[in-house]
Amino acid sequence: MDMKEFLTYGETVPGYEVPVLNEREARAAAGILFVGAFIGLTNGVMLGTAKFSEFFVTFFAIDFTLRVIQPRYAPSLLLGRFFVRNQTPEYVGAAQKRFAWMLGLFLAWPMFYYLVIDFQPNPIKVLVCLICMALLFFESAFSICLGCKIFNIVKKEKATHCPGGICEMRTKEPVQTFSPAQKMILLLTVTLMAYGTYAYFTELPDRTPFMKKMKTMMMSDDALEKAEFEKAQAEFDNDDDF
């Protein structure tokens, strides 16, 4: 392999006027990374350990660095290729995927620093983790590349060959539209899901280790000090030796 081939970003495929990547491979890789992020988050909030997250964030940062430089050698994409190697490729433009992965890289290295180099648990880190998980989930589950949408907003040259053909203007097929009854069912479903989430986080605030940990992580330094003081005061009041 010569240097020119190494520096060429994306694959040249007959019938496509721009370099492309295999979206099936990218979706599989996003699903793999989502599972890793989910395990790291649950380990942190339920078991109180960030050890798994330290390894995962290190892998995540290196992986996205390689995606931006040369995706042919990104470990997660190679894992994704292994699982979808017998499926027909779905080609998408490489430029917008690289832009989306640069956004992921922008989130990855600060997370690496604050989790691996200088561990600092705070709400912002949890929020960044949730944003990464949302991006990975949308791509793996729905083939929605939010970074690709941002690419079309900030770039003069619009992206082509986006996942699902969303970059090309077209009318929806009947199977893609909603009848009035379907809209009502969809609205009811979303409402019930939102209420269920609200009930879990508010009506049952202290019945799970998850919620207790989340409350602690979302507290400010002053709130933490106040909570620790109140806990110490309660322990002192309940001490039978005095």
Residue pairs with C-beta under 8 A, 6 or more apart in sequence:
6 70
7 70
8 19
9 19
9 70
9 71
9 94
9 98
10 18
10 19
10 20
10 21
10 71
10 93
10 94
10 95
10 98
11 19
11 20
11 21
11 22
11 91
11 94
12 19
13 20
13 91
16 91
16 161
17 160
18 93
18 94
18 95
18 160
18 161
19 93
19 94
19 95
20 91
20 92
20 93
20 94
20 161
21 71
21 91
21 92
21 93
21 94
21 97
22 81
22 84
22 89
22 90
22 91
22 92
23 89
23 90
23 91
23 92
23 143
23 163
24 80
24 84
24 87
24 88
24 89
24 90
25 77
25 80
25 81
25 84
25 89
26 77
26 80
26 92
26 97
26 139
27 80
27 139
27 140
27 143
27 163
28 79
28 80
28 81
28 83
28 84
28 140
29 74
29 76
29 77
29 79
29 80
30 80
30 136
30 137
30 139
30 140
31 80
31 136
31 140
31 141
32 76
32 79
32 80
33 60
33 63
33 76
33 136
34 133
34 136
34 137
34 140
36 56
36 59
36 60
37 56
37 60
37 129
37 132
37 133
37 136
38 133
39 52
39 56
40 50
40 52
40 53
40 56
40 57
40 129
41 53
41 129
41 130
41 133
42 210
43 49
43 50
43 51
43 52
43 53
44 50
44 53
44 213
45 209
45 210
45 213
45 214
45 217
46 209
46 210
46 213
48 213
50 115
50 119
50 121
53 115
54 115
54 116
57 108
57 111
57 112
57 115
57 116
58 112
58 116
59 75
60 108
60 111
60 112
60 132
61 105
61 108
61 109
61 111
61 112
62 75
63 74
63 75
63 76
64 74
64 101
64 104
64 105
64 108
65 105
65 108
66 73
66 74
66 75
67 74
67 77
67 98
67 101
67 104
67 105
68 98
68 101
68 102
68 105
71 77
71 94
71 97
71 98
71 101
90 163
91 161
92 145
92 148
92 161
92 162
92 163
93 159
93 160
93 161
93 162
93 167
95 151
95 159
96 145
96 147
96 148
96 151
96 152
96 159
96 162
97 145
97 147
97 148
99 147
99 148
99 150
99 151
99 155
100 145
100 146
100 147
100 148
100 150
100 151
101 147
102 147
103 135
103 147
103 150
104 132
104 135
104 147
107 128
107 131
107 132
108 132
110 128
111 125
111 128
111 129
111 132
114 120
114 122
114 125
115 125
121 217
122 217
123 217
123 218
126 214
126 217
126 218
135 146
135 147
138 144
138 145
138 146
139 145
139 146
139 163
143 163
143 164
144 163
144 164
145 162
145 163
148 159
148 162
148 163
148 167
151 159
152 158
152 159
152 167
158 167
159 167
160 167
160 168
161 167
162 168
178 186
200 211
201 211
201 214
204 211
205 211
205 215
206 212
216 224
216 227
219 227
236 242
